């Protein structure tokens, strides 16, 4: 019954998408408003079908219906409730279902938002493009990625999820956040293609999709950081980013989307970079499809990727069609896309944004090359190549440092032309603070030039951001006779796009500092201890207290209890573990992390007690890792603020010397 109902839901969704495409196409061709209004309604049918299919699959998972092949392979009676629910996206077929659900939600949101403009050709074409994308993914789940296949012989129990996917609650949040980011970029892509088709490629489509783009970018940012956190808490190697191809696949669209969010301001303000912005949003959508291919085709060996499947050729074909369509439309409209604006000075905000975009594009190219080149070499020459961490760090570090510098300078630059006096007034004090920070860091033991530059530029950028908040709040406090807290809050609400973007920049600064500190100053050792023995690692005293063994239907867990002390203070007992799952061929380690604002103590159980009751522990002392996750919080808060409506208030007569305080130029998140 569940299989039939699930397939019916998928067929219904595909039918709604196809009918919507035909109806909208005829309505556009005939300029028939009634058909255009009817066509948008099929979007809600697509969403309803996606919801029904997901509910049927969750019903099968929760009821342990092992007649469904997907349930038998990714669920078991002993699987905890949380991981039973998250089993929906634990493997290929279910993950495509989640993709369809999210896509239906975004399409329905767009159809509702633009309901008053249903007869507008731009909106109609955008909706048609969205339905074509939905039809493709419905074809996937009705064909090679059907999640409702049944088994002739029903097993009494299932295999359970991949052990790595039932070892931490972050799996309930990381994949959905990535999907909300990936799929969310469908909305600006739809409108970009529609703008090219209709010839309305000015600034209107940017305004229509600005919020959707920010929402998608925010979800993708949080999803990438949650993936790093999951890796840190689950994989047991003491790190959070290994330049794994699937990790890179989520980073690539983030890089191009970040470039787009910045450069779109230049187009809105000066009418420049039209071709560039259209290219960026098409590239971002293409990279989400590439990421889907890398994750789900089985072409790469990664702890994040799903098993080999038959959808690889489908995704590559779709990717090729999307790229060819986008490039062809831009070439077709090439002459008309010439922007009226131009750069007036190399030292201006638009120039800084242009350099910012080139750096992000260069960074994306470096990551893409390191990710895809080994696959191309193997496909064309039959050679297995590996591009590892040294390549990525050597190539990306200079670009990252340049972006930090621009983060401090760009928001302080006026549009068109910058006068030296303005630059000195806005950047002199932050530059001094950055220089002093480098001196202090050198005195505290920082030796590498890269680390010194990161610490100095991060403090330079942070001081410049604080100055902008101070100047804005001071002007409002003077004008309205308010306290600092109220004045700051109202300043943010007066231009949420600007100040939300600055808060996002604070998050990026914290992440940059954490990356530099944790990668350069961590300590790693392996120690072998008997019960009651102690060892000191980087000032932390570790005492092995013994081990415990617990057995449940889900797994067998061996834990080593370790007391951590520092300077005579007892910091608590931590328990790195090894988990043995019934259907797994190898044990899965679970680290235990003592998190602090300045350092993490990261413990892994390398070998269980054997000879004389001794254990081998991996010990890593990682500085400032928690600031990665705090920085991610700032990204989320800043993005949320940037989405708020502007707080309108009648302005009193402005006090003297406040032209700089208002800073009306919007800076994107």
N, C-alpha and C positions, 0 to 999 in steps of 0.2 A: 504493500500500500504506500509506504513512504517513498519508495523508488518511483512509483508511478506518479505520485503527487509532485515529487521534486522535478521529474522530467517535464510534467505538465506546466509547472511554473516557469521553467526555462524556455519551453516552446512558446508559452504565452508572452514572455518578455521579448523573445526574438520577433514574434508576430507584431507586437506593439511597436517595436523599433522599426520594423520594415514598413508597416502601415503609416507610421509617422513620416518616414522618409518620402514615401510615395505621395502622401497628402501634401506635405510641405513643398515638394518639388513641383507638383501640379499647381499649387497655389501661387508659388513664385512665378512660374511660367505664365499663368493666366492673370496675374495680379488680382487674385480672388481673395478678398479679406476673410470670407467665411471659411475657406479651406485653410488659410494660415492660422486662424483661431482654433480650428479643429486640430490641426497638426500638432500644436504645442501640447494639447491635452494627452497625447499618447505618451508624453514623457512621464506623466504620473502613473500610467500603466506599467511602464518600465520599472519604476521604483517599486510599485506594489508587487510585481513579479519577483524582483530581487529580494524583497522582504520575505515573501512566501518561501522562496527557495532556501534562504538562510534559516528560516524558522524550521523548515522540514529537516534540514541537516542537523540543526541543534537538537531537534526532537530525537533524531536517530542516535546522536551522541549521548544524550542524557538517558535515553532508554536502553542503551547498549544493544542496539539492533545490529548484530553482527552479520545479518544477511546483506547489509550494505558493505561493499568491499572497502570503501573509504573508512567506515567506522571500524571494521575489523583490523585494518592496518594501522589506525591512529588512535585507538581507544582500547581500554581494558576495564574490567570490572573494578580493579583496584586503583584506577586512576582517580586522584582527588577531583572534587567538583570543579575547582578553578581550571585545572588543566583539561578536564573534560570539555568545558565550555570553549577554552582557547584552542581545542583540537580543530576547530573550524579552520584556523589558518596555520595548522601544524604541518600541512603538506600541500602539494601543488593544487589539486582540484578544489579543495576548500578555500585556498587563498584566492583563487580566481572568483569564487562566489563572493568573498568579502569585497574584492575589487568591484564587482558588479553592483553590490549593495551601495558602496560609497559613491560610485559613478551615478547611480540612479538618484541618490540624495542630492548631489551637486547639480545634476540636470534639472531636478524638480525645483531646487532653490532658484536657479537661473530663470526657469519658466515662470515661477511665481513673481520674482522680482521685476521681470520685464513684461508682466501680463498686460499692462496698459499699452505696450508697444508691440503687441503680437503681430500686427500687420506691417511693421517696419521690416523692409527686406534684410537689413543687417541682422536683426534679431532672428528672423526666420532662417536665414542661412546659417547662423551660429547654432541654432537648435538642430537643424538638419545635420550639421557636422557632428554634433554631440550624439545624435541618434545613430549615425554611421559607426562611430566608435563603440557605442553600446551593442550594436548588432554584431560587430566583430567579436566582442568578448562573449556574447551569448552563443555565437557559433563555436567558440573554443570549448565552452562547457557542455554543449550539445554534441561535440565531436571528440577530439583527442583528450580533453580534460574533463570528461563527464564524472561528476562526483557521486552519481546515483547508480553506478553499476552494481549489480548484485552477484552474489556467490551461489553456485549450485549446491555446495555443501556448506552449511552454516556452522562455524566453529563455536565451541562453548565459551570461549573467551578470545579477546583480541590481543594484538601485539603491544598495544599502548603507544603513546607518542614517542618520538625520538627522545632518549633520556635527557639530552641537553635542553629540550624544550619543555620539560616538566621538572626543572630543577630550580626555578626562580620565578617569583610572581611578576617580574618585569615583562615576561612574555605575554601577559595580559594587556600590556600597554604599548610596547615597542612596535610590533607589526601594524596595529591599527593606526598609530600616529604616522608611520611611514606611508601607509596607504592613503590616509587623508591628505598628506602632502603630495604624493605622486599623482593621485587622481584629481586633486584640486586644480592642478595646472591644465586640466582639460578645458576649464572655463575660459581663461585668457587665450588658449590655443584656438578654441572655437571662434572667438570673436576676431582674432587676428586673421584667420582664414576667411571669415565672412567679410572683413574689411577689405581684404585684397580682392575678393570676388566682386564686391559691390563698388569698389573704387573709393570707398569712404575710409581711407587709411590716415586721416588726420589724427587729432587727439581725442576724438569722441569715444572710440572703442577702448582707449586707455582708461578714461573716466568710468566707463561702464564696468570695467573688470578690475579696478584697482583694489577694492576690498577683497574680492575673491583671490587675487594674486597674493595679497598679504596673508590671508588665512592659510592658503596652501603653503606658503613659505614658512609661516610660523609652525604649522604642524610638522613639516619636513625637518625643520631645525630641531624641534624637540625629539622627533623620531630618531634622527641621527645620534643625538646625545644619549638618548635612552639605549640605543644599540651599543654605544661605547660603554655605558654603565653596565649593561647586561654582560658584555664581554669581560669586564673587570670583575664582576661578582660571580661569574659562572665558569669561565674557561680555565682559570687557575694558573695563568702564566704571569700574573702580576701586572699586566698592562691593559690598555683600553682601546688601542687602535694599532692594528698590525698591517695596515694597507692591504688587507684581504680584498680580492676582486669584488666581492659582494658588498663589502663596506664602501669601496670606491664607487660602486654602482649607485649607492644612495647619496654619496657626496657630489657626484658630477652634476645632476640637475640642481642641487642646492647652489653650486657655484655659479651656473649660468643664470639661475633665477635671482640670485643676489645681485649679479651684474645688471639684470633687467630692472629690478626694483630701484636701483640707483639711476640708471640712465633714462628711465622713463620720466624722471623729474625734469631732465633737460628738455625732453620733447614737449612736456606739458608747459614748461616755462618759456622755452625759446623756439619751439617748433623744429628742433634738430634731431638727428639720429633716427629717422623713421625706419630706414632699411635695417639699421643695426638692431633696433628694438624688435621689429618683426622677426628678424633672424634669431634673436636671443630666445624669444618665447617659443618659436618653432623648435629650436635646438633643445630647449628645456623639455618639451613634450617628447621629442625623439629620445632624449636620454632617459626619460622614465620608461619608455618601451624597451630601450636597450638594457636598463637595469632589470626589468621584468624578464627579459631573455636570459641574461646572465644568471639570475637567481633560479629560474624555473626550467631551463632547458637541459640542465645536467652537463653543460659543456665545460664547467670548471669544477674543481675539487675544493670545496669550502665547507666549513662547519655550518655556514649560513644557508647554503644552497639546497634545493630539493633534488631528489633523485632524477636520473635521466628520464626524459619524457619525449612525447612526440610533438610537443607544441613549438619546439625550436624553429622549424621551417615556417610555421604560421606567423610567429612573432617577427622573424626576420623579413618575411614578405610584407607584413603590415608596416614595419619600420621603414622599409624601402619605399613603399607607396606614400607614407606620410612625408618622408624627406623629399621625395621627388615632387610631390604636390606643392609643398611649401616653397622649394627652390624655384619650381616652374612659375608659380604665381608671382613671386618677387621679381623674377626676370621679366615676366610679362608686363608688370606694372613699373618697371625700372625707371622710365623717364618721368612718370607722374609722381614717383616717390621722392623726387629731389626736394630736400627740405629748404624752406625759405630762410632759416636762420643760419648764422655762421659764427665762428669763434672770433671775438673781438680782441682777446688778449690771451697769451699763454698762461698768465697768472690770473685765473678767474675760477669761479666755482664750476662752470661747465667744463673748463679744461681739466680741472681736477677729477671730475666725474668721468671724463673720457679716459684719462690715464687709469683711473680705478677700474673701468670696464676692461681695458686692455690687459691689466694685470689679472683680473678674474678669468678672462678668456684664456690667457696664457697658463694660468694655474689649472684650469679645466683641461686644456690640451695636454699638459704634462701628466696629469692623472689618467686621462683617457689613453694616452700612448702607453704608459706603464701597465695599464690594465689589459688592453686589447692586443698589444704587440705579441705577447707570448702565444695568444690564441691564433693569431694570423700566421705566426712562424710555424706553429705545429700543423695548421691546416694546409699551408702552402709547401712547406719543406719537410714535414714529418719530424721536426726537431722539437724536443721539449725544452723550453726556456723558462727561467724564473727571474722576474724583476722584483727585487726585494726592497726592504726598508731603506737601505743606503741610497738607492736611486731616488726614491721619493723625498727623503729628507734633504738630500743635496740639491734637488731641483726646486722644491717648494719653499724652502726656508728663506731664500732671498726675496721671493715674491711676497711671502707673508710679512716680512719686515717692511717692505715698501708699502703694503696695504695698511699696516699699523701707522706709518708716518702720514699717509693720506687721510686716515681716520681722524687724526688730530687737526690737520691743516684744512681739509676741504670744507667742513661746516663753517669755518671762520672766514672763508673767502667770499667776497661779494660777487654778484653776477656781473658779467661783462668785463669790467676792468677793476683791478685792485690797486689802491694807493698804498705806498710804503708806510705811511703813518697809521692807516687802518690795520695793516698787518702787524706792525709793532705793538699797537695797543691791544690787539686780541691775542697775540701769540707769545709775547716776550716773557711774561710771567710763567705760563705753562712750559715754555722751553727751558727756563731756568730750573723749574721743578724737575723736569726730565733729566737735565744734566746732573743735578744734585743726587737724584735717585741712582744714577749710574755710579757716582762716587761712593755712595753708601753701599751699594751692592758689591762694589769692588772691595770695600773694607770688610764686608761680611763673608768674603770668600768666593764670590763669583769671578771666574777667570776667563771663560770663553767669550770671545767678541760677540758671538750671536746672542748669548744670554744677556750680556750687558746692553746690547741694542734693544732687545725685547723689553727688558725691565725699564730702560730709559724712555723708549718710545711709548710704552704702555702708560707710564706715569704722565708723560707729556700729553697724550691723548685724553687721559682721565682728567687732568687739570684743565684742559681746554673745555671739556664737557661741563665740569663743575662751574667754570667761569660763565658759560652760557646760561646755565640755570640761575646763577647768582645775579647776572645782569638783568635777566628777564623778571625775576622775582623782586629785585630791588626797584625796578621801574613801576611794577604794579603796586608794591607796598607804598611807594611814595605817592602814586596817583590815587589810591583808594584808602590809604591810612589803615592797612591791614597788617596783621602779624606775619612773620616769615612763613610759617607753615601754611596758613590760608593763602598767602600771596603766591607761594610756590605751587600749591595745588591748582589755583585758578590760572596761573601762568601755563601749566601743562595743559589744562582743558582749553585754553584759548588757542592753542596750536598743537593738538595731540599728535599730529603727524610728525612735526619737528621733534618734540620732546620724547615721544615714543621711540623715534629713531635713535635719539641720543641714549636712551636707556638700553636699547639693543646694543649700541656701541659699547656701553659699560660692560654688558655681558660678554661681548667679544674680547674686550680687554682682559677680563678675569680669566677667560678661557686661554688666551695667549700666555698670560703669566703662569697659569697652572701647567700648560704644555711645556713651557721652558723649564720650570722648576722640577717637575716630575720626571722629565726625560733626562735631565742632566745631573741631578743630584740624588737619585735613588740608590739604595744599597740593597744588594741581593746576596744571600748566602744559603747554603744547605747545611743543616746541623743534624747530628745523630745523638739522641738522648735516651737514657734509661729513665725509668720512673723515679721522680724525685730530683733528677739532675737539672742543672740550670746552665744557661749560656747568655752572654751579653752581645747584642747586635746593635750597633749604632746608638748606644746609650739605653737600650731597652733590655731588661732582664727577663728572659723567658724560662719558665719552669714547667717541665712535663709532669702532669699530675696523674696520668693513666689514661686508659681508653675505655669506651663504652660501645656496645653493639646493640642496635635495635632492629627489629624485623617487623615489617608490615606487609600488607598485600601488594603495595606498590614497589617496595624495595627493601634491601638490607643495607643498613648504614653503620659504618665503623667510624667513630669519632675519637680524636685525640684531644684531651683537655689540657690546655696550656694557659698558665697564669702569666700575665704581662705586668711588669712593674717598671717604673722609671723614677729615679731620684728618691727612692723609698716609698713612693705612692703606688698603691695597688690599683691598677687600671682595669682589673676584671679578668675573668676566665673566658677564653675563646676556644672554639672547637672546630678546627678544620676536619673535613670528613671525606670518606670515600663511599660512594653509593654503588651498589650492585643491583641492577634492575633485572627482572626475570628473563626478559627477551633480548638483553644486550650481551654482546660478546666480550665487552671490556668494562672495567670499573670506571665510574665517572667521579672525578674529584669535585669537591665543593669547598672553595676557600672560606676562611673566616677573617673578617676585616675589622680591625679596631680603627674607626674613623675619627680623625681629629681635624681641627681647623688648620693646623700647620703640617701634620704628618699622618699618614696611614701606616699601620702595621699590618702587613698582609701575610697570612699564614696559609700554607697548603700542606696536606698530608701526602708525602711522596711514597712512603712505604709504611704499611701497618706493622704493629709489633710482631717481631719474629724472634730473632736471636736474643735471648736474655731480656725479652720484653722491650727492646729498643725500637724507637721509631725514627724515621728520617723526615724532617720538616723542611719545607722551603720557607724562608723568611725574607720578606722585602719591606723596606722602609721607604715609602713613596711620599715625597713632600707635596703638599698643596693639591692633592688630587680632588678633594671635596670641592674646590673652587671651580672645577669643571662643571659640576652639577649645579652649583650656585649660579655660575654664569649662564647655564641653560635656563634657570629660573628667570634671570633678567631678560633673556631673549623672549620668553613667553610673556612676561609682564609688559615689556616694551611693545611687542607686537599688538597685544590687547589694547594698550593705550592708543597706539597709532590708528586703531580701528574706531575709536570713539568719535562721536560727532563733535564738531567745534562748539564750545560754550559761547553763545552770543551774549554780549552785555554792552549796554550803552557806555561808551568811553567818556570820562570826564576830560577836561582840557589837559593835555599831556604836559607834564613838568618839563622844565628845561633839561637839555642834554639826555634825551631818551631815544633818539633815532636808532641807536645801536641796540637798545634794549628789546625792542619789539621783535627784531629778526624775523620778518614775515616769510622768508624763503623756506619752503618745506624741505626737509631732509628725510628721505625714506628710511624705513626700518631696515 
